[in-house]
Amino acid sequence: MDNRSSRQGGILDHAAIALSGLCLVHCLLLPVIIVAVPLLAQLNETHFHAQMLLLVVPVSLFAFAHGYQRHGNLRIIAGGIAGVGILFIGGTVVHANYGILADSLLTIAGSFVLATSHYFNNRLMRHVPAG
C-alpha cells in the first residue's frame, strides 16, 4: 500500500471518530437541552441514534477493513466490532425496550469504544510501513 492509501484510511478513521463524537455530544447535551427548553423534546422523537447508525456503521467498516489490510491487528477489529455492536444494540433493542436513558448510556459507551478503536486503527496505519 502506498501513502495515498494510508491517507484515505486515516480520513475514514477521522470521519468515524467525528461521527462517534457527534453521538457522544448528542447524548450528553440533548437531555440538558430538553430539561432547559421543553419545546425541543419533540426533536428527540426522530430517534437520532438509529439514524446515526446509518452513517457510523459503513464508515467504520470501511476504515477498519482498510486498516486491517495494512496492519493486520485483530484486536483493533474486535474493538471496532464491539463498539458498533454496543451502538447497534443500544439504538435498537435497548431503545425499544428500556427507553432513552438506557439507550443513551449504551450509546455513550459504544461511542467511546468505537472512537478508541478508530484512534488505534489510525495510529497503527501511520506507523506500519506500506508493504
C-alpha positions as CSV (number, residue, x, y, z in Angstrom):
1,M,0.0,0.0,0.0
2,D,1.2,3.5,-0.8
3,N,1.0,6.7,1.2
4,R,-2.2,7.8,-0.7
5,S,-4.0,4.6,0.5
6,S,-2.8,5.2,4.1
7,R,-4.1,8.8,4.0
8,Q,-7.5,7.6,2.7
9,G,-7.7,5.1,5.6
10,G,-6.8,7.9,8.0
11,I,-9.5,10.1,6.6
12,L,-12.0,7.3,7.2
13,D,-10.8,6.8,10.8
14,H,-11.1,10.6,11.5
15,A,-14.6,10.7,10.0
16,A,-15.6,7.7,12.1
17,I,-14.2,9.3,15.2
18,A,-16.1,12.5,14.4
19,L,-19.3,10.6,13.9
20,S,-18.8,8.8,17.2
21,G,-18.1,12.1,18.9
22,L,-21.3,13.6,17.4
23,C,-23.2,10.7,19.0
24,L,-21.5,11.3,22.3
25,V,-22.2,15.1,22.3
26,H,-25.8,14.4,21.3
27,C,-26.2,12.0,24.2
28,L,-24.6,14.3,26.8
29,L,-26.2,17.6,25.6
30,L,-29.7,16.7,24.5
31,P,-31.0,15.8,28.0
32,V,-29.8,19.2,29.3
33,I,-31.5,21.0,26.3
34,I,-34.7,19.0,26.8
35,V,-34.8,20.0,30.5
36,A,-34.0,23.6,29.8
37,V,-36.3,24.0,26.8
38,P,-39.2,21.5,26.9
39,L,-40.2,22.5,23.4
40,L,-37.1,20.8,22.0
41,A,-38.1,17.5,23.5
42,Q,-40.1,16.8,20.3
43,L,-36.9,16.7,18.3
44,N,-35.9,13.5,20.2
45,E,-38.8,11.6,18.7
46,T,-36.9,11.1,15.4
47,H,-34.5,8.8,17.3
48,F,-31.2,10.3,16.3
49,H,-29.2,7.2,17.4
50,A,-30.8,4.9,14.8
51,Q,-30.2,7.5,12.1
52,M,-26.6,7.9,13.1
53,L,-26.0,4.2,12.8
54,L,-26.7,4.5,9.1
55,L,-23.6,6.7,8.8
56,V,-21.4,5.3,11.6
57,V,-21.6,1.6,10.5
58,P,-20.5,1.9,6.9
59,V,-17.7,4.5,7.6
60,S,-16.4,2.3,10.4
61,L,-16.5,-0.9,8.3
62,F,-14.5,0.8,5.5
63,A,-12.0,2.3,7.9
64,F,-11.4,-0.9,9.8
65,A,-11.2,-3.1,6.7
66,H,-8.7,-0.7,5.2
67,G,-6.7,-0.6,8.4
68,Y,-6.7,-4.4,8.8
69,Q,-5.3,-4.8,5.3
70,R,-2.4,-2.5,6.4
71,H,-1.7,-3.6,9.9
72,G,-3.4,-7.0,10.4
73,N,-4.2,-6.4,14.0
74,L,-7.3,-8.3,15.0
75,R,-7.6,-6.6,18.4
76,I,-8.4,-3.3,16.7
77,I,-11.1,-5.0,14.6
78,A,-12.5,-6.7,17.7
79,G,-12.7,-3.3,19.4
80,G,-14.4,-1.8,16.4
81,I,-16.9,-4.6,16.2
82,A,-17.6,-4.3,19.9
83,G,-18.2,-0.6,19.6
84,V,-20.5,-0.9,16.7
85,G,-22.3,-3.8,18.4
86,I,-22.9,-1.7,21.6
87,L,-24.2,1.2,19.5
88,F,-26.4,-1.0,17.5
89,I,-27.9,-2.8,20.5
90,G,-28.4,0.5,22.3
91,G,-30.0,2.2,19.4
92,T,-32.4,-0.6,18.5
93,V,-33.2,-3.3,21.1
94,V,-32.5,-1.3,24.3
95,H,-34.2,1.9,22.9
96,A,-37.3,0.0,22.1
97,N,-37.5,-2.0,25.4
98,Y,-35.8,0.1,28.0
99,G,-36.1,3.7,26.9
100,I,-33.9,6.7,26.0
101,L,-31.9,6.7,29.2
102,A,-30.6,3.1,28.7
103,D,-30.2,3.9,25.0
104,S,-28.1,7.0,25.8
105,L,-25.9,5.1,28.3
106,L,-25.1,2.4,25.8
107,T,-24.5,4.9,23.1
108,I,-22.0,6.8,25.2
109,A,-20.2,3.5,26.0
110,G,-20.3,2.3,22.4
111,S,-19.1,5.7,21.1
112,F,-16.2,5.6,23.4
113,V,-15.2,2.1,22.5
114,L,-15.6,2.8,18.8
115,A,-13.7,6.1,18.8
116,T,-10.9,4.5,20.8
117,S,-10.7,1.6,18.3
118,H,-10.6,4.1,15.4
119,Y,-7.8,6.1,17.2
120,F,-5.6,3.0,17.5
121,N,-6.5,1.9,13.9
122,N,-5.4,5.2,12.6
123,R,-2.3,5.2,14.8
124,L,-1.2,1.7,13.5
125,M,-2.0,2.8,9.9
126,R,0.5,5.6,10.3
127,H,3.2,3.5,11.9
128,V,3.1,0.3,9.9
129,P,5.2,0.6,6.7
130,A,3.4,0.1,3.4
131,G,4.2,-3.2,2.1
